[in-house]
Amino acid sequence: MSATSFVQQPSGGQAGSQPATTTPGGETVEQALARAQTAAQAKRLHEASGICADVLAASPDHPAALALHGIIIGMTGDAETAVTLLRKAIGLRPGNATWYAHLSSLCRATYRMDEALAAGQESIRLDPNNPENLVNLSLIFVDVDDRERATACLLRAVGLKHDHADGHLALAQTLLASGDFDAGWIEYEWRNLTEAGKATMPAMTSAPWNGMRIPNGRLLLVGDQGYGDTIQFARYIPMAAKRCQELILGCSAEMAPLLANIPGVKQYCHRWADVPGHAAHCRLSSLPYLFHTRLDTIPAGIPYLKADPARVAHWRERLDATLPAGVKRIGLAWTGRPTHPNDRRRSMPLAQLGLLADAGPAAFVSLQKPMLPRDLPNLPLFPGLTDLGADLADFGETAALIENLDLVVTVDTSMGHLAGALGKPAWILIPKAADWRWLLEREDSPWYPSVRLFRQPKPGDWNEPLQRLRVALAEELDHGGA
């Protein structure tokens, strides 16, 4: 949720204490908070926090200042402090639905699920027809495994505001997770109208592709989401290539060594300036919709990505010279891109993986790029951990390395997708509210036959799935094969 509307008057409740109406600088509190809100919306969070702190220094019990400061602090990642500030604001002036909605979101981020649910429901009681708050509440219902009520919230949200793109996208993810691909892919197209979706492509002069044949023209496919999504949907590229005269693939430079040689790709571009003229364009993530994918029709010809044999040989020689002989080689990835909106839930510190170190005779290889500073003190937990991240310049190198491993153990990042697309065994630790692609409750994946899923039993609990994974790993190592 954003920092908008935090200086608005509450929708009801007690007035609380009467705070000062001017700041030491002579401007009104409302003017100061408006400046803070503007700064926060422009991502100048340090400036915005400083303005709120100045207001609170003069008037410690100003509810709106406390609330706005809380949400800004939350935007910096300090959810604990943010929760404290919002609780105080609400205690002084109950009745503001927006404040309750933000409190619920922050409690969700810190795994206070009971408080998150209570605050989210209170936000709806105070403002029943607020689609933003309904979407926020739906996410909490997903976390607590109440998908029926989550879906009800989302249907109500998009009913109140039909063009609520984020609401439609959340509904798509709920439908897809439950296996309702027919309805889910339709809703999934709304991702293109979210702020994040609109930022993936410039204004296009070509027509959006409708899946029909283009016998005499070029089709531009664009990798429109993260690395994992791109790898997952790359399986459709040869299918799309059969429906056009020439296929152009636009994606990041890091993906080029992996994707440029997929059958049917005539040209690979990683800069918009290099894209040639074309008759139609399509986001890569729209291909499942255009090909009417259902659970039983997922293209699962594995492997559909291949590493360069020369690079595979290079890594084989390097690992043979570096790692002990006669033991299984296991790749580890425990954290994803820190800026990913779900990274707090999907990632873990290296320290938590430490219990795998003595599961049996194995050589562990870090696939992290880069190694985060917070993990460096925990490297002694894996005395034999070999860090090769600095040499993984692109996904072609990473694929070649993975081809030389017996198993990849990873959280839900692109490493799991890459191993799965290569047909290599991968064990993926996924959060309680897992991404839609992993469906519900399953330990396998129709997208990747070589993948095994280890799910959290409750939000934030990595210990239980790690214990199960350790037992499974010990059995594999004891019997000599992963």
N, C-alpha and C positions, 0 to 999 in steps of 0.2 A: 504494500500500500504506500501511497505517496504522502508528502507532507502538506497536501492541500487542505484547506478548510479547517485548520486548527485554531484559528482565531475567531471562528464564528461563535455566536451565542449558543448555549446549550439548548436542547429541545425541551427541557423541563427539569425538575428536581430542585434541590435546595440551592439557595444563593451562596451559601458558605460565607467565609470571611470577606470583608471588603478590602481589597488590595489597593495599593497606591495607584493613581491614575496617570502619573507622570514619572519619567525617569530622571536620573541626575543630570542628563544632558538637556532636559527641557522638553523633549518630545513626549507625546502620550505613549502609554504602554501599548495601545493598539497600533500606533505608528511603528514602534520598535519591533513588535511581533510581526507586523506586515513585512518589514525589512528582512527579518529572520526567515520568514516563510519564502520570500522571493529568493534569498540566498540559498536556502535548502533546495528549492526547485531547480536552481542552476547548479546544483551539486557542490556548492561552496559550503560544505558542512562545517568546517572549522569556524568560518565567519558566522554562520547561522547559530552555532552553539554558543559562541562568544556573546552574541547579542542577547540570547536568552539568559545566559549566566549573569549578564549585567542587570537585566530586569529583575532576576531573582535575588540578586545581592541587595537590591533596594526593597523588594517585596517578595520575601521567601514563600509566601503562601498564595501567590497569584495563580489560580487554577489553569488559565489558558497558557501562561508562560511555562508552567510545569509540564502541561500536556505537550506543547510544541517542543520543548526541550527534550522530553522523553522520546518523541518520535524521531527527532534529529539524532539523538544519541543512538537510537536503535538502528538508524541508517548507517552509522559508522561501524556497526557490528557488536556494540556493547548492549546486548539485549537485557542483561541482568539489571544494569542501572536504569535502562529505559523502562522496564517493568515497574521498578520502585517509583520513578517519577510519575508514571501514569496512574498508578494506584493512589498516590497522594492527591493528584489532580481530581480524580473521580471521587475520592473521599471528601474533598472540600466542596466539590460541585457535581453531584450526581446528575444524571439525566442527559448527558451528551452522547448520542449514539456513535458518533465518530470516534470519540475517545475509547469507548468500549470496544469498537471494532479493531482499533490499533492495539489495544491491550490484549485482545484475543490472539491477534497475529503474533505478537511478541511472546506471549505465553506458549503458543504453539512452537515457536522457534526454540524455546528453552524446555520443551517437553513437559510443561505443566498442563497436561491435557484437560483435566477437570476444570481448571480455571479458564483455560482457553475456550472450552465449550460453553461455560456459564457466561463469560463475557460476550462471546459471539451471539448467543441467544438473546442476551439483554440488548445488544445493539439492534437486533431485529424487532424486539418488543417495542423499543423506543422509536424505531423508524422502519415500519414493516415493508415499505415499498422502495427500499434502497438496494438497487441491484449489486453495487459494489460490496456491500456488507453481506448480501446473500452468497455471493461467490466466495467471500472470505470464510463464511461459516461452512460452506460446502467442503472446503479443504480440510477443516477440522473433522467433519463427519467422515471423510475418507480416511483420515489418520486413525480414527477409532473404529474403523471397519463398519460404519453405518452407511453403506453405499446407497441404500434406498433413499435415505434422507438427504444425502449429498445430491443425488440426482434431482430430487424434488426441489431443493434450493436452486439448482442451476436452471431447471425448467422455468421456475418462477422468475428468476433473474432475467433470462432472455425473453420471457413473456412480457415483463415490464419494460424492457429496453431491447428491442429486437436486434439492434446493431451493436450489442455489447459483445465485441469480438473476444475479449478475455473470458467472458462467460461461456460463449460457444466453444472456445478451445478447452476450457475446463470440462465442459460436458462431453466433448469428443474424447478426452483422455479417460473419463469415467466409463464411457460406452466401450471404447477399445479395450480397456483393461478387463471388462467383463466378457469380451469376446464378441460383442455386437458390432462387427466390422461394417455391416451394411449401413447402419445409421452413423457409426463413428467416423468413417472416412468423410462423409458429407460435412459433419460438424468440424472435422479437422481442417477443412479448407479455410475456415475462419481465421486460422493462425496467420494467414497472409495479411489480414487487416488489423492485427495487433500492432502496437508501436514497434515491437521487436521485429515482427514480420515485414512491416513496410520498409524497415531499414536495410533489409537484405538485398534489395534490388532497386536500381534507379528507375525512372520513368521509361517504359519500354514503348517503342514504336511498332514492334511486331505484335502479332495476335497471340493471345494465350492459347496454348495447345489444348485441344479437346480430346486427344487420344486417337483421332482419325488419321488415316494415312496421308502423308505429304509426299506424293510420288516424285515431285520435281523441285523440292526445296530443302533448305537446311532447318534443322530443329536445334535450338539451344536449350540444353539442360543446365540448371544452376543449382549447385550445392547450397541450399538455403538455411541449413541449421548447423548444429555442432558436428564435430568429427564423428561421433558415434552414430548419429542419424545418417550422415553421409555414407558411412560404411554399410549400415543396415540397408539403405535403399539403393545402394549401388548395384544390387542384384537385378534391378529392373532395367539397367542401362542397355544391355543387349536386346531386350524386348522392345524398348523404344526405338532403338536403331533400325529394327526391321520395318518400322512404319514411316521412315523418311529416307530421302535420298542421301543425306549426309547429316551426321550428328556432331554437334559441337558441345563439349563439356566445359563448363565454367566452374572452377573451384579454387581452393587455396593452393599456394605453391607447395605447402607441406604434403598435400595429398597427391601431387602430380605423379611421383614415381609409382604409386600404388594404383591409380585410376586411369592414367593416360593410355595404358595398353589393354584396357578392357575391350573385348571384341565389339566392334561397331563404332568406337570413338575415332573420328577422323581428325579432330583437332582439340587440343586442350589449352584453355586460356585461364590464367590466374589474375589477369588485369582486365577491367572492363574496356580499356582502350584497345585491347587486342582482339576483341570479339568481332568477327566479320558479320556482314549482313545475313539475316536469317528470316525465314518465313514465319516462324512461330517460336515461342519460348515456353518453358515449363519449369517449375521448381521441382527438384528431385523428390521432395517429400510429398508431392502430389501424385506420384506414379502409382502408389497402391490404390488410390481412389480411381484413377483413370483405368487401371487394369482390373477393377472390381474384385480386389483381393478379399478372400475370406480365410478363415483359419485353415481350411483344408486345401486352399489353393495358393498358399504362400510359396513363392519360388524358393525352393530349399535345395537346389543343386549345389552341393558343397564339395570342394571349395569353389567360390566364384571370384576370389581374389588370389593372386599369386605373387610371390616375391621373386625378385631377380635372382636367377640361379647363381650368378657370379657373386652377388652379395651374400647369398646363403652360404656359399663355400667360404667366403671371407670370414664370416662369423663362426662357422664351424671350426676353422683353423684357430681363430682367436680363443674361442671357448675351450678347445682342446688344450691349448697352451696355458690357460688361466685357471680352469676349474679342475677339481680332483676327478680322476677317472673312476668309472664304475658306479656312479651314483646318479640319481635322477636330477635333472636340471629344472628348476622351478622359478618362473618369473613372478615378481611381486609388484603390485601397484595398489597403493592404499589411499591415495587422494587424487582428486580430479582438479580441474581448473578452478582456482579459488573464486573467480568472478561468476561462476555458474550459479544461477538462482537457487539451486537445490544442493549446493556443495556441502553446506553444514550438515545435511542429513545423509548424504551418500558417502562422505569421506570419513576417515579415522586417522589418528596419529599412528606412526610406526610402532609406538610402544604397545599398542593393543595387539599387533600381530606377533609380538614376541613369543607368545605361547606356541607358535608353530615351529620355532627354531629347533626344538628337540623332539619333533614328531618322528624322526627317523633319519637315516643317512640320506642327505640331499645337499645339493649346491644351490643356494638362493641367489637370484640375479634381480637387481632393482631395475624396474622399467620406468621409474619416476624421472620426469624431465621438467624442471630441475628438482633436485632434492631440496625440500624446504628447510630453512634454518632450524625450525622447531624439532625436526627429526634427527638432526645431527647428533645430539647427545644420546639418542637411543640406538645408534648404530651398534654399540657393543652387545645389544641383545641378539644380534645376528653376527657372530664372530666371522662367519664365512661369507657374509653378504657382499656380492660384487656389484658395485655401482657403475653402470654403463650408460646412464642417462645422458651424460655430456656428449656421447658419440652418436646419439640417436637424432641425427639432423632432420630427418623427415620420416614419414610413415613407411617409405620404402625400406629404410634401414631397420625400423622397428619390426616390420614384417619379416625381414630376413633373419633377425635375431630370434623372433618367436618360432620360426621354423626349426630352430635348433634346440628348442626347449621341449620338455616332456609335458609340462603343465604350466598354465598361467593361473595364479590366484590374484583376484583383483576386486576392488569395489566397482560400482557401476560407472565405469568410464569407457573411453574408446578402446582401451586395451582388451576388454571383454569382447567387444564387437569385432575387433581385428582378429583375435584368436579364433572366434567363431566363424568368421568369414573365410579364414584360412583352413578351417577344419581341424584346428588344434584343440585339445582338451582345455577347457577354461572353467574354473569354479568362481562364480561371481557372488559376492556378498551384497545383498540388496536391502534397503531400508524397509521398514514396515509399510509405509505408503510408497510402494515401488512405482517406478515409471510404468506407464501403460503397456509398454511393449513386453513386459515380463508377465502380463496377465495376473490372475489371482491364484494364490496357493500352490501353483505348480512348482515342481523342482526341475522341470525341463523347459525347453523353449522350442516352439515350432519354427522360430526364425533361425536357430542355430542348434542343430542336433548334437554337437559336441560340447554344449554348455550345460553345466549343472548349477542350480541356484540354491543359495543358502540365505534364507529370509529371516529378518528380525521378527521375534514374537511380539514385540512392542516397540514403540518409537524410542530411539536412542540406545537400545540394548544390543550392543555388538558382541557381548560376552557369550551369549547362548549360541548364536550361529557360528562363532569362532570355535567354540568347544566342539560342536558337531563337525566342523570342517577339520579340526585337528584329529579327531577320531578317524574320519574318513581318510585323511592324509596318511596317518600312521598305518592304516590297513593297506593302502596302496603301496607305500614304501616297503612294508614288510613282505608283500607279495610280489614286489619287483616291477610294478608297472602302474602308471597313472592313466 
